[in-house]
Amino acid sequence: QVQLVESGGGLVQPGGSLRLSCAASGNIFRIAAMGWYRQAPGKQRELVATITSDDSTNYADSVKGRCTISKNNTKDTVYLQMTSLKPEDTAVYYCNAALRTLSGLRLYWGQGTQVTVSS
């Protein structure tokens, strides 16, 4: 199993920046990839960015050029640096980890952290 704890959300003005953190614990050596997803009120959860164990990254078109996902293997932590934030970025942001198991990948989720972009 893997436990994920997010932090760093909050209220920010349009054009501002935030850095989200996701600390992983447990069977971290079996993590194949980690990512950030978000869910706005009344909408489905959507991909924001992912990073694999070999540092390959992927971004949603809506955040390309504004967000950077990175990880610190020493701290077992994944970060999402967000800049030029827009009101439409307002959502609960969830950290995700894909764990290798004998039957395939198993997904784990954090509890979520609220990001609100408003003046």
N, C-alpha and C positions, 0 to 999 in steps of 0.2 A: 504493500500500500504506500501511497504518497499523501502527505498533508501539504496543503498550500495556503499561505496566509498573505493576503494582499494588503497594501497600505499606500498612502499617498494621494488619495482622492480628495476632492474638496470643491470649493466654489472659486471660479476664476473668471475674469472678464474676457470678453472676446478679444482675440489676438494674444492672449496670455499663454503661459506654458505650465505644464505639470509633469512630474515624473512619478509614475506608478512603480511599485516594487512588489515582487511576489517571491516569498521565501519558501523553498521546498524542503521537506524533511521526510525521512523514511527510506524507501528503496530507491534513492535518487540515481543510483548507478544503472538502473533499468529504464531511465527516462529516455525516450527516443526523440521527443520534441516537446516544446512548451510554447504556449501562445497566450494571446489576449483576445478576448471576445467582448462584445458589449451588447446590452439590451436596453433600448429606449422604451418608455411607456407605450404600450399598445403595439409594439413591434417585435419581430422575432429576433432571437440572439444572432449576432452576425460576427464574422471574423474581422479582427482588426490587424493582427500580425502574428506570425509564428517564427520560431527559430529552432533548428534541429540540433542534435548533439554535435554535428560537425559545423555548426555556425551558419548553415544556409538559412536565409531569411525570406519571408514572403509577406506582402502587405496588401490590404484591401485598396482598391483604386481610390477610395474616398479619403484615405489618409496618406497616400504616397507623397513623399516630399515634406510631410509635416510630422511624421512619427518615426521613431527609431527604436527597434527592439534590440536588446543586448542582454548578455548574461555574464555573471561573475561566478565562475566555477568554484572558486575558493569559498565564496559565501553561499553557494547553492541558491542564487537569487537571479531572477529575470527582471529586467526593467523595461518600461515603456516610456520613452521620452516623447512628450507631445508638445508641439509648438503651434503657433498661429491657430489657436483653438477657436472653434466656431460654435454658435448655439446648437447646431445640429450634432455636435459631438457629445451633448448631454446624454448620459446613460449610466447604467450600472456596468462597470467593467469587471470582467471575470478572468481570472488566471486559469489556465488549463494545462494539464500535463498528460502526455500519452506514454503509458508504461508498457514495456514489452512483457508479454506473458506467453505461456506455452500455447495458448489458444488465440494469440494475436494481440493487438493493441487494446489496452483498457484505458479509458479516459477518467481523469480526476479533475474536480473543479474546486476553486476556492469559494469563499462566501460572498465575494463581490465587494467593490468599493465604488461609491457614488462620485461621479464627476458631473458638475453643473457649470455650464458656461453661460454666464448672464451678466448684464451690466446693471 
